[in-house]
């Protein structure tokens, strides 16, 4: 029987040359299904704002949203390692605020680690959270919480300066105690170089094959309710087609009277119905004899 993952089993997997598989999960069904499919890590990503809550970006997601969804995931998780995103403004203000927010995700929602975005500005927060005994996953490259600063969802690290800054940030995050790093939308050669330079596992999304693992958003990889998928997504199923087809079949069966059948209903109980009709008859006799104003209605 598989043992629950820890930051150490994950590191050992990478050291043994195996790739890590991380899938986002936001509720009990997605957590169960992602784990049944063999995910090593479940990421309760703030992408839930876009794929579950219908926001245009991740900026509206609150710590309360993250607590609610993380609880749903940890309630049913078995062996996968659960990482929860620190949402926008839950850690940027100060390392103290970052520690309090991270502590709530662990203490109130059962997360095993937290993820936060950025390099140099969050180093002190990473140190404080790790010192409190909470594993931190870092996130560089396209950092969606800075979407207005970045000017759009585009590949990062394209200039020599930006690439050098990303490498320096990655090294600093490792030195600050991060147990893993996500690289999002980073050219393959830069991501591979960073993964080779670091000793901690580097998990990519749109960062090529030269890293230690891959993460995809649950709804993207299943094409589930998403209208658009970036270039780096491979869809392994098409629920956008399967689900409406199934619902259409249900609607057709309801309208044509083919649902439900006898097998899909509970057996009738003639004795109960006979007794009920008896009671109803007596009640209507009583009503016929009732006097006064109310009885006239
Ligand atoms: O929120 C999220 O789902 C993420 C992944 C895209 C890495 O941060």
py3Dmol code that shows the C-alpha trace and the ligand (Angstrom):
import py3Dmol

protein = """\
ATOM      1  CA  UNK A   1       0.000   0.000   0.000  1.00  0.00           C
ATOM      2  CA  UNK A   2       1.307   3.465  -0.943  1.00  0.00           C
ATOM      3  CA  UNK A   3       2.366   5.723   1.911  1.00  0.00           C
ATOM      4  CA  UNK A   4       1.262   9.357   2.082  1.00  0.00           C
ATOM      5  CA  UNK A   5       3.630  11.717   0.300  1.00  0.00           C
ATOM      6  CA  UNK A   6       5.793  14.159   2.240  1.00  0.00           C
ATOM      7  CA  UNK A   7       8.303  16.723   1.009  1.00  0.00           C
ATOM      8  CA  UNK A   8      10.939  14.021   1.558  1.00  0.00           C
ATOM      9  CA  UNK A   9       9.254  11.274  -0.493  1.00  0.00           C
ATOM     10  CA  UNK A  10       8.748  13.822  -3.282  1.00  0.00           C
ATOM     11  CA  UNK A  11      12.426  14.799  -3.230  1.00  0.00           C
ATOM     12  CA  UNK A  12      13.442  11.120  -3.206  1.00  0.00           C
ATOM     13  CA  UNK A  13      11.254  10.435  -6.248  1.00  0.00           C
ATOM     14  CA  UNK A  14      13.034  13.193  -8.150  1.00  0.00           C
ATOM     15  CA  UNK A  15      16.451  11.971  -6.958  1.00  0.00           C
ATOM     16  CA  UNK A  16      15.523   8.520  -8.314  1.00  0.00           C
ATOM     17  CA  UNK A  17      14.892  10.089 -11.722  1.00  0.00           C
ATOM     18  CA  UNK A  18      11.076   9.973 -11.564  1.00  0.00           C
ATOM     19  CA  UNK A  19       8.915  12.891 -12.658  1.00  0.00           C
ATOM     20  CA  UNK A  20       6.459  14.479 -10.241  1.00  0.00           C
ATOM     21  CA  UNK A  21       2.833  14.838 -11.298  1.00  0.00           C
ATOM     22  CA  UNK A  22       0.805  17.681  -9.842  1.00  0.00           C
ATOM     23  CA  UNK A  23      -2.824  18.390 -10.734  1.00  0.00           C
ATOM     24  CA  UNK A  24      -4.981  21.174  -9.383  1.00  0.00           C
ATOM     25  CA  UNK A  25      -8.002  20.201  -7.282  1.00  0.00           C
ATOM     26  CA  UNK A  26     -10.630  22.471  -5.811  1.00  0.00           C
ATOM     27  CA  UNK A  27     -13.258  20.195  -4.300  1.00  0.00           C
ATOM     28  CA  UNK A  28     -13.845  16.613  -3.215  1.00  0.00           C
ATOM     29  CA  UNK A  29     -14.575  15.121  -6.666  1.00  0.00           C
ATOM     30  CA  UNK A  30     -11.585  16.730  -8.369  1.00  0.00           C
ATOM     31  CA  UNK A  31      -9.324  15.672  -5.476  1.00  0.00           C
ATOM     32  CA  UNK A  32     -10.567  12.068  -5.546  1.00  0.00           C
ATOM     33  CA  UNK A  33     -10.301  11.831  -9.323  1.00  0.00           C
ATOM     34  CA  UNK A  34      -6.862  13.462  -9.562  1.00  0.00           C
ATOM     35  CA  UNK A  35      -5.517  11.137  -6.894  1.00  0.00           C
ATOM     36  CA  UNK A  36      -7.163   8.086  -8.488  1.00  0.00           C
ATOM     37  CA  UNK A  37      -5.367   9.101 -11.691  1.00  0.00           C
ATOM     38  CA  UNK A  38      -1.998   8.991  -9.914  1.00  0.00           C
ATOM     39  CA  UNK A  39      -1.240  12.621  -9.011  1.00  0.00           C
ATOM     40  CA  UNK A  40       1.586  12.910  -6.463  1.00  0.00           C
ATOM     41  CA  UNK A  41       0.552  16.418  -5.464  1.00  0.00           C
ATOM     42  CA  UNK A  42      -2.809  18.189  -5.412  1.00  0.00           C
ATOM     43  CA  UNK A  43      -2.560  21.942  -5.818  1.00  0.00           C
ATOM     44  CA  UNK A  44      -5.500  23.943  -4.526  1.00  0.00           C
ATOM     45  CA  UNK A  45      -4.561  26.726  -6.902  1.00  0.00           C
ATOM     46  CA  UNK A  46      -6.037  30.199  -6.888  1.00  0.00           C
ATOM     47  CA  UNK A  47      -6.799  29.376 -10.529  1.00  0.00           C
ATOM     48  CA  UNK A  48     -10.045  28.225  -8.901  1.00  0.00           C
ATOM     49  CA  UNK A  49     -11.112  31.856  -9.211  1.00  0.00           C
ATOM     50  CA  UNK A  50     -11.128  31.469 -12.989  1.00  0.00           C
ATOM     51  CA  UNK A  51     -12.092  27.840 -13.584  1.00  0.00           C
ATOM     52  CA  UNK A  52     -14.587  27.379 -10.732  1.00  0.00           C
ATOM     53  CA  UNK A  53     -15.794  30.784  -9.541  1.00  0.00           C
ATOM     54  CA  UNK A  54     -16.045  32.536 -12.907  1.00  0.00           C
ATOM     55  CA  UNK A  55     -13.702  35.479 -12.269  1.00  0.00           C
ATOM     56  CA  UNK A  56     -11.624  36.924 -15.125  1.00  0.00           C
ATOM     57  CA  UNK A  57      -8.365  36.535 -13.165  1.00  0.00           C
ATOM     58  CA  UNK A  58      -7.087  35.249  -9.819  1.00  0.00           C
ATOM     59  CA  UNK A  59      -7.027  38.623  -8.055  1.00  0.00           C
ATOM     60  CA  UNK A  60     -10.513  38.379  -6.542  1.00  0.00           C
ATOM     61  CA  UNK A  61      -9.822  35.097  -4.747  1.00  0.00           C
ATOM     62  CA  UNK A  62      -9.784  35.555  -0.965  1.00  0.00           C
ATOM     63  CA  UNK A  63      -8.187  33.617   1.855  1.00  0.00           C
ATOM     64  CA  UNK A  64     -11.686  32.505   2.882  1.00  0.00           C
ATOM     65  CA  UNK A  65     -12.217  31.081  -0.623  1.00  0.00           C
ATOM     66  CA  UNK A  66      -8.923  29.201  -0.339  1.00  0.00           C
ATOM     67  CA  UNK A  67      -9.793  27.855   3.123  1.00  0.00           C
ATOM     68  CA  UNK A  68     -13.197  26.635   1.911  1.00  0.00           C
ATOM     69  CA  UNK A  69     -11.830  24.833  -1.150  1.00  0.00           C
ATOM     70  CA  UNK A  70      -8.724  23.465   0.589  1.00  0.00           C
ATOM     71  CA  UNK A  71     -10.926  21.873   3.284  1.00  0.00           C
ATOM     72  CA  UNK A  72     -12.944  20.093   0.590  1.00  0.00           C
ATOM     73  CA  UNK A  73      -9.723  18.674  -0.889  1.00  0.00           C
ATOM     74  CA  UNK A  74      -8.044  17.626   2.365  1.00  0.00           C
ATOM     75  CA  UNK A  75     -11.227  15.937   3.628  1.00  0.00           C
ATOM     76  CA  UNK A  76     -10.916  13.272   0.920  1.00  0.00           C
ATOM     77  CA  UNK A  77      -7.200  13.254   0.083  1.00  0.00           C
ATOM     78  CA  UNK A  78      -5.454   9.965   0.803  1.00  0.00           C
ATOM     79  CA  UNK A  79      -1.762   9.901  -0.131  1.00  0.00           C
ATOM     80  CA  UNK A  80      -1.262  12.904  -2.376  1.00  0.00           C
ATOM     81  CA  UNK A  81       0.554  15.916  -0.910  1.00  0.00           C
ATOM     82  CA  UNK A  82      -1.761  18.943  -0.695  1.00  0.00           C
ATOM     83  CA  UNK A  83      -0.385  22.394  -1.486  1.00  0.00           C
ATOM     84  CA  UNK A  84      -2.672  25.442  -1.134  1.00  0.00           C
ATOM     85  CA  UNK A  85      -2.090  28.778  -2.838  1.00  0.00           C
ATOM     86  CA  UNK A  86      -1.747  31.905  -0.750  1.00  0.00           C
ATOM     87  CA  UNK A  87      -4.117  34.263  -2.591  1.00  0.00           C
ATOM     88  CA  UNK A  88      -3.469  37.849  -3.654  1.00  0.00           C
ATOM     89  CA  UNK A  89      -2.986  40.221  -0.709  1.00  0.00           C
ATOM     90  CA  UNK A  90      -2.795  37.422   1.860  1.00  0.00           C
ATOM     91  CA  UNK A  91       1.030  37.642   1.974  1.00  0.00           C
ATOM     92  CA  UNK A  92       2.277  40.690   0.043  1.00  0.00           C
ATOM     93  CA  UNK A  93       1.720  43.173   2.884  1.00  0.00           C
ATOM     94  CA  UNK A  94       4.248  41.761   5.368  1.00  0.00           C
ATOM     95  CA  UNK A  95       6.030  38.545   6.405  1.00  0.00           C
ATOM     96  CA  UNK A  96       3.822  38.519   9.542  1.00  0.00           C
ATOM     97  CA  UNK A  97       0.662  38.575   7.441  1.00  0.00           C
ATOM     98  CA  UNK A  98       2.163  35.877   5.208  1.00  0.00           C
ATOM     99  CA  UNK A  99       2.853  33.651   8.210  1.00  0.00           C
ATOM    100  CA  UNK A 100      -0.657  34.145   9.627  1.00  0.00           C
ATOM    101  CA  UNK A 101      -2.262  33.348   6.257  1.00  0.00           C
ATOM    102  CA  UNK A 102      -0.082  30.269   5.745  1.00  0.00           C
ATOM    103  CA  UNK A 103      -0.829  29.114   9.297  1.00  0.00           C
ATOM    104  CA  UNK A 104      -4.574  29.357   8.660  1.00  0.00           C
ATOM    105  CA  UNK A 105      -4.343  27.225   5.506  1.00  0.00           C
ATOM    106  CA  UNK A 106      -2.511  24.534   7.486  1.00  0.00           C
ATOM    107  CA  UNK A 107      -4.378  24.762  10.804  1.00  0.00           C
ATOM    108  CA  UNK A 108      -7.920  25.428   9.595  1.00  0.00           C
ATOM    109  CA  UNK A 109      -7.915  23.650   6.243  1.00  0.00           C
ATOM    110  CA  UNK A 110      -5.323  20.853   6.530  1.00  0.00           C
ATOM    111  CA  UNK A 111      -2.946  22.012   3.772  1.00  0.00           C
ATOM    112  CA  UNK A 112       0.491  20.403   3.983  1.00  0.00           C
ATOM    113  CA  UNK A 113       2.291  23.253   2.235  1.00  0.00           C
ATOM    114  CA  UNK A 114       1.560  26.672   0.782  1.00  0.00           C
ATOM    115  CA  UNK A 115       2.539  28.227  -2.529  1.00  0.00           C
ATOM    116  CA  UNK A 116       3.255  31.890  -3.108  1.00  0.00           C
ATOM    117  CA  UNK A 117       4.307  33.886  -6.150  1.00  0.00           C
ATOM    118  CA  UNK A 118       7.385  36.033  -6.713  1.00  0.00           C
ATOM    119  CA  UNK A 119      11.110  36.306  -6.055  1.00  0.00           C
ATOM    120  CA  UNK A 120      13.098  38.851  -4.055  1.00  0.00           C
ATOM    121  CA  UNK A 121      10.063  40.632  -2.493  1.00  0.00           C
ATOM    122  CA  UNK A 122       8.776  37.440  -0.855  1.00  0.00           C
ATOM    123  CA  UNK A 123      12.061  35.970   0.410  1.00  0.00           C
ATOM    124  CA  UNK A 124      11.561  37.109   3.999  1.00  0.00           C
ATOM    125  CA  UNK A 125       8.018  35.703   3.984  1.00  0.00           C
ATOM    126  CA  UNK A 126       9.329  32.361   2.717  1.00  0.00           C
ATOM    127  CA  UNK A 127      11.891  32.295   5.549  1.00  0.00           C
ATOM    128  CA  UNK A 128       9.297  33.114   8.212  1.00  0.00           C
ATOM    129  CA  UNK A 129       6.809  30.500   6.993  1.00  0.00           C
ATOM    130  CA  UNK A 130       9.460  27.795   6.692  1.00  0.00           C
ATOM    131  CA  UNK A 131      10.828  28.657  10.165  1.00  0.00           C
ATOM    132  CA  UNK A 132       7.314  28.045  11.504  1.00  0.00           C
ATOM    133  CA  UNK A 133       7.478  24.525  10.078  1.00  0.00           C
ATOM    134  CA  UNK A 134       5.308  25.044   7.009  1.00  0.00           C
ATOM    135  CA  UNK A 135       6.754  23.868   3.670  1.00  0.00           C
ATOM    136  CA  UNK A 136       6.699  26.527   0.935  1.00  0.00           C
ATOM    137  CA  UNK A 137       6.435  25.997  -2.806  1.00  0.00           C
ATOM    138  CA  UNK A 138       7.691  29.031  -4.738  1.00  0.00           C
ATOM    139  CA  UNK A 139       6.349  30.207  -8.115  1.00  0.00           C
ATOM    140  CA  UNK A 140       8.287  32.176 -10.765  1.00  0.00           C
ATOM    141  CA  UNK A 141       7.830  33.069 -14.424  1.00  0.00           C
ATOM    142  CA  UNK A 142       4.273  34.038 -15.251  1.00  0.00           C
ATOM    143  CA  UNK A 143       2.858  34.937 -11.846  1.00  0.00           C
ATOM    144  CA  UNK A 144      -0.863  35.595 -12.434  1.00  0.00           C
ATOM    145  CA  UNK A 145      -1.298  37.675  -9.276  1.00  0.00           C
ATOM    146  CA  UNK A 146       0.938  40.305 -10.961  1.00  0.00           C
ATOM    147  CA  UNK A 147      -1.009  40.209 -14.219  1.00  0.00           C
ATOM    148  CA  UNK A 148      -1.455  43.986 -14.396  1.00  0.00           C
ATOM    149  CA  UNK A 149       2.257  44.536 -13.799  1.00  0.00           C
ATOM    150  CA  UNK A 150       3.188  41.922 -16.410  1.00  0.00           C
ATOM    151  CA  UNK A 151       0.696  43.347 -18.915  1.00  0.00           C
ATOM    152  CA  UNK A 152      -0.841  40.007 -19.911  1.00  0.00           C
ATOM    153  CA  UNK A 153      -0.506  36.230 -19.804  1.00  0.00           C
ATOM    154  CA  UNK A 154       2.749  35.862 -21.711  1.00  0.00           C
ATOM    155  CA  UNK A 155       6.025  33.964 -21.633  1.00  0.00           C
ATOM    156  CA  UNK A 156       8.554  35.323 -19.120  1.00  0.00           C
ATOM    157  CA  UNK A 157      12.372  35.379 -19.046  1.00  0.00           C
ATOM    158  CA  UNK A 158      12.737  36.305 -22.705  1.00  0.00           C
ATOM    159  CA  UNK A 159      15.547  38.878 -22.278  1.00  0.00           C
ATOM    160  CA  UNK A 160      19.041  38.197 -20.852  1.00  0.00           C
ATOM    161  CA  UNK A 161      18.276  40.434 -17.849  1.00  0.00           C
ATOM    162  CA  UNK A 162      14.908  38.808 -17.148  1.00  0.00           C
ATOM    163  CA  UNK A 163      16.434  35.330 -17.476  1.00  0.00           C
ATOM    164  CA  UNK A 164      19.316  36.220 -15.131  1.00  0.00           C
ATOM    165  CA  UNK A 165      16.861  37.704 -12.619  1.00  0.00           C
ATOM    166  CA  UNK A 166      14.736  34.538 -12.705  1.00  0.00           C
ATOM    167  CA  UNK A 167      17.772  32.335 -12.085  1.00  0.00           C
ATOM    168  CA  UNK A 168      18.894  34.580  -9.196  1.00  0.00           C
ATOM    169  CA  UNK A 169      15.368  34.535  -7.709  1.00  0.00           C
ATOM    170  CA  UNK A 170      15.185  30.744  -7.995  1.00  0.00           C
ATOM    171  CA  UNK A 171      18.501  30.337  -6.167  1.00  0.00           C
ATOM    172  CA  UNK A 172      17.435  32.801  -3.473  1.00  0.00           C
ATOM    173  CA  UNK A 173      14.089  31.039  -2.953  1.00  0.00           C
ATOM    174  CA  UNK A 174      15.870  27.718  -2.527  1.00  0.00           C
ATOM    175  CA  UNK A 175      18.277  29.317  -0.043  1.00  0.00           C
ATOM    176  CA  UNK A 176      15.299  30.808   1.841  1.00  0.00           C
ATOM    177  CA  UNK A 177      13.981  27.284   2.393  1.00  0.00           C
ATOM    178  CA  UNK A 178      11.430  26.643  -0.391  1.00  0.00           C
ATOM    179  CA  UNK A 179      11.004  22.871  -0.846  1.00  0.00           C
ATOM    180  CA  UNK A 180       9.950  23.168  -4.493  1.00  0.00           C
ATOM    181  CA  UNK A 181       9.538  25.704  -7.285  1.00  0.00           C
ATOM    182  CA  UNK A 182       6.872  26.093  -9.958  1.00  0.00           C
ATOM    183  CA  UNK A 183       7.979  27.684 -13.238  1.00  0.00           C
ATOM    184  CA  UNK A 184       5.105  28.927 -15.387  1.00  0.00           C
ATOM    185  CA  UNK A 185       5.423  30.000 -19.037  1.00  0.00           C
ATOM    186  CA  UNK A 186       9.206  29.990 -19.205  1.00  0.00           C
ATOM    187  CA  UNK A 187      11.273  29.093 -22.305  1.00  0.00           C
ATOM    188  CA  UNK A 188      12.418  25.474 -22.190  1.00  0.00           C
ATOM    189  CA  UNK A 189      16.164  26.150 -22.083  1.00  0.00           C
ATOM    190  CA  UNK A 190      15.887  28.616 -19.186  1.00  0.00           C
ATOM    191  CA  UNK A 191      13.573  26.300 -17.209  1.00  0.00           C
ATOM    192  CA  UNK A 192      15.931  23.342 -17.766  1.00  0.00           C
ATOM    193  CA  UNK A 193      18.908  25.421 -16.649  1.00  0.00           C
ATOM    194  CA  UNK A 194      17.113  26.504 -13.463  1.00  0.00           C
ATOM    195  CA  UNK A 195      16.064  22.912 -12.718  1.00  0.00           C
ATOM    196  CA  UNK A 196      19.662  21.747 -13.202  1.00  0.00           C
ATOM    197  CA  UNK A 197      21.003  24.511 -10.930  1.00  0.00           C
ATOM    198  CA  UNK A 198      18.604  23.848  -8.047  1.00  0.00           C
ATOM    199  CA  UNK A 199      18.558  20.836  -5.747  1.00  0.00           C
ATOM    200  CA  UNK A 200      14.817  21.204  -4.971  1.00  0.00           C
ATOM    201  CA  UNK A 201      12.204  19.790  -7.384  1.00  0.00           C
ATOM    202  CA  UNK A 202      11.184  22.198 -10.131  1.00  0.00           C
ATOM    203  CA  UNK A 203       7.664  21.644 -11.487  1.00  0.00           C
ATOM    204  CA  UNK A 204       6.788  23.216 -14.815  1.00  0.00           C
ATOM    205  CA  UNK A 205       3.664  24.456 -16.521  1.00  0.00           C
ATOM    206  CA  UNK A 206       4.459  25.691 -20.000  1.00  0.00           C
ATOM    207  CA  UNK A 207       8.147  25.295 -19.139  1.00  0.00           C
ATOM    208  CA  UNK A 208       9.138  22.313 -21.279  1.00  0.00           C
ATOM    209  CA  UNK A 209      10.249  18.789 -20.459  1.00  0.00           C
ATOM    210  CA  UNK A 210      13.610  19.514 -18.813  1.00  0.00           C
ATOM    211  CA  UNK A 211      12.175  20.052 -15.322  1.00  0.00           C
ATOM    212  CA  UNK A 212      11.414  17.590 -12.514  1.00  0.00           C
ATOM    213  CA  UNK A 213       7.656  17.411 -12.919  1.00  0.00           C
ATOM    214  CA  UNK A 214       4.600  18.891 -14.576  1.00  0.00           C
ATOM    215  CA  UNK A 215       1.432  20.525 -13.334  1.00  0.00           C
ATOM    216  CA  UNK A 216      -1.774  21.179 -15.241  1.00  0.00           C
ATOM    217  CA  UNK A 217      -5.073  22.702 -14.226  1.00  0.00           C
ATOM    218  CA  UNK A 218      -7.726  19.971 -13.755  1.00  0.00           C
ATOM    219  CA  UNK A 219     -10.303  21.772 -15.929  1.00  0.00           C
ATOM    220  CA  UNK A 220      -7.765  22.409 -18.706  1.00  0.00           C
ATOM    221  CA  UNK A 221      -6.522  18.847 -18.974  1.00  0.00           C
ATOM    222  CA  UNK A 222     -10.085  17.514 -19.060  1.00  0.00           C
ATOM    223  CA  UNK A 223     -11.421  20.404 -21.191  1.00  0.00           C
ATOM    224  CA  UNK A 224     -14.097  20.906 -18.562  1.00  0.00           C
ATOM    225  CA  UNK A 225     -16.022  24.175 -18.766  1.00  0.00           C
ATOM    226  CA  UNK A 226     -13.073  26.131 -20.179  1.00  0.00           C
ATOM    227  CA  UNK A 227     -13.470  28.132 -23.368  1.00  0.00           C
ATOM    228  CA  UNK A 228      -9.786  28.695 -24.096  1.00  0.00           C
ATOM    229  CA  UNK A 229      -6.616  26.691 -23.382  1.00  0.00           C
ATOM    230  CA  UNK A 230      -3.075  28.033 -23.669  1.00  0.00           C
ATOM    231  CA  UNK A 231      -0.553  26.382 -26.005  1.00  0.00           C
ATOM    232  CA  UNK A 232       1.059  24.328 -23.231  1.00  0.00           C
ATOM    233  CA  UNK A 233      -2.155  22.481 -22.299  1.00  0.00           C
ATOM    234  CA  UNK A 234      -2.753  19.003 -23.627  1.00  0.00           C
ATOM    235  CA  UNK A 235      -6.405  17.977 -23.223  1.00  0.00           C
ATOM    236  CA  UNK A 236      -6.700  14.295 -22.255  1.00  0.00           C
ATOM    237  CA  UNK A 237     -10.504  14.291 -22.388  1.00  0.00           C
ATOM    238  CA  UNK A 238     -13.230  16.544 -23.729  1.00  0.00           C
ATOM    239  CA  UNK A 239     -15.824  16.998 -21.017  1.00  0.00           C
ATOM    240  CA  UNK A 240     -17.040  20.146 -22.792  1.00  0.00           C
ATOM    241  CA  UNK A 241     -18.535  17.733 -25.280  1.00  0.00           C
ATOM    242  CA  UNK A 242     -19.313  14.716 -23.062  1.00  0.00           C
ATOM    243  CA  UNK A 243     -21.208  16.571 -20.336  1.00  0.00           C
ATOM    244  CA  UNK A 244     -23.687  18.525 -22.503  1.00  0.00           C
ATOM    245  CA  UNK A 245     -24.291  15.344 -24.539  1.00  0.00           C
ATOM    246  CA  UNK A 246     -25.147  13.426 -21.358  1.00  0.00           C
ATOM    247  CA  UNK A 247     -27.406  16.221 -20.108  1.00  0.00           C
ATOM    248  CA  UNK A 248     -29.124  16.408 -23.488  1.00  0.00           C
ATOM    249  CA  UNK A 249     -29.868  12.653 -23.293  1.00  0.00           C
ATOM    250  CA  UNK A 250     -31.315  13.147 -19.787  1.00  0.00           C
ATOM    251  CA  UNK A 251     -33.487  16.058 -21.005  1.00  0.00           C
ATOM    252  CA  UNK A 252     -34.725  14.015 -23.986  1.00  0.00           C
ATOM    253  CA  UNK A 253     -35.629  11.067 -21.720  1.00  0.00           C
ATOM    254  CA  UNK A 254     -37.496  13.303 -19.252  1.00  0.00           C
ATOM    255  CA  UNK A 255     -39.459  15.012 -22.024  1.00  0.00           C
ATOM    256  CA  UNK A 256     -40.333  11.754 -23.772  1.00  0.00           C
ATOM    257  CA  UNK A 257     -41.334  10.027 -20.514  1.00  0.00           C
ATOM    258  CA  UNK A 258     -38.497   7.479 -20.751  1.00  0.00           C
ATOM    259  CA  UNK A 259     -36.998   8.591 -17.456  1.00  0.00           C
ATOM    260  CA  UNK A 260     -37.534   7.364 -14.823  1.00  0.00           C
ATOM    261  CA  UNK A 261     -38.395   3.690 -15.395  1.00  0.00           C
ATOM    262  CA  UNK A 262     -39.702   1.262 -12.764  1.00  0.00           C
ATOM    263  CA  UNK A 263     -36.096   0.237 -11.977  1.00  0.00           C
ATOM    264  CA  UNK A 264     -35.302   3.853 -11.127  1.00  0.00           C
ATOM    265  CA  UNK A 265     -38.218   4.346  -8.694  1.00  0.00           C
ATOM    266  CA  UNK A 266     -39.234   2.945  -5.288  1.00  0.00           C
ATOM    267  CA  UNK A 267     -41.786   0.129  -5.181  1.00  0.00           C
ATOM    268  CA  UNK A 268     -45.384   1.234  -4.495  1.00  0.00           C
ATOM    269  CA  UNK A 269     -46.924   0.217  -1.133  1.00  0.00           C
ATOM    270  CA  UNK A 270     -50.655  -0.452  -1.652  1.00  0.00           C
ATOM    271  CA  UNK A 271     -51.446  -0.856   2.109  1.00  0.00           C
ATOM    272  CA  UNK A 272     -50.048   2.606   2.880  1.00  0.00           C
ATOM    273  CA  UNK A 273     -52.004   4.129  -0.011  1.00  0.00           C
ATOM    274  CA  UNK A 274     -55.236   2.400   1.082  1.00  0.00           C
ATOM    275  CA  UNK A 275     -54.789   3.699   4.644  1.00  0.00           C
ATOM    276  CA  UNK A 276     -53.982   7.163   3.325  1.00  0.00           C
ATOM    277  CA  UNK A 277     -57.111   7.258   1.177  1.00  0.00           C
ATOM    278  CA  UNK A 278     -59.114   6.221   4.244  1.00  0.00           C
ATOM    279  CA  UNK A 279     -57.643   9.096   6.280  1.00  0.00           C
ATOM    280  CA  UNK A 280     -58.265  11.552   3.410  1.00  0.00           C
ATOM    281  CA  UNK A 281     -61.920  10.418   3.139  1.00  0.00           C
ATOM    282  CA  UNK A 282     -62.503  10.921   6.884  1.00  0.00           C
ATOM    283  CA  UNK A 283     -60.859  14.386   6.767  1.00  0.00           C
ATOM    284  CA  UNK A 284     -63.125  15.492   3.930  1.00  0.00           C
ATOM    285  CA  UNK A 285     -66.215  14.174   5.832  1.00  0.00           C
ATOM    286  CA  UNK A 286     -65.126  16.281   8.843  1.00  0.00           C
ATOM    287  CA  UNK A 287     -64.719  19.349   6.576  1.00  0.00           C
ATOM    288  CA  UNK A 288     -68.267  18.887   5.239  1.00  0.00           C
ATOM    289  CA  UNK A 289     -69.619  19.125   8.809  1.00  0.00           C
ATOM    290  CA  UNK A 290     -67.490  22.107   9.850  1.00  0.00           C
ATOM    291  CA  UNK A 291     -69.442  25.287  10.622  1.00  0.00           C
ATOM    292  CA  UNK A 292     -68.589  28.957  11.076  1.00  0.00           C
ATOM    293  CA  UNK A 293     -66.991  31.504   8.817  1.00  0.00           C
ATOM    294  CA  UNK A 294     -63.722  29.561   8.234  1.00  0.00           C
ATOM    295  CA  UNK A 295     -65.642  26.467   7.194  1.00  0.00           C
ATOM    296  CA  UNK A 296     -67.299  28.456   4.429  1.00  0.00           C
ATOM    297  CA  UNK A 297     -63.979  29.095   2.585  1.00  0.00           C
TER     298      UNK A 297
END
"""
ligand_1 = """\
8
LIG
O -3.265 28.476 -9.398
C -2.780 27.564 -10.067
O -3.472 26.652 -10.550
C -1.341 27.563 -10.286
C -0.781 26.619 -11.296
C -1.088 27.097 -12.655
C 0.667 26.382 -11.087
O -0.658 28.330 -9.681
"""
view = py3Dmol.view(width=600, height=400)
view.addModel(protein, "pdb")
view.setStyle({"model": 0}, {"cartoon": {"style": "trace"}})
view.addModel(ligand_1, "xyz")
view.setStyle({"model": 1}, {"stick": {}})
view.zoomTo()
view.show()
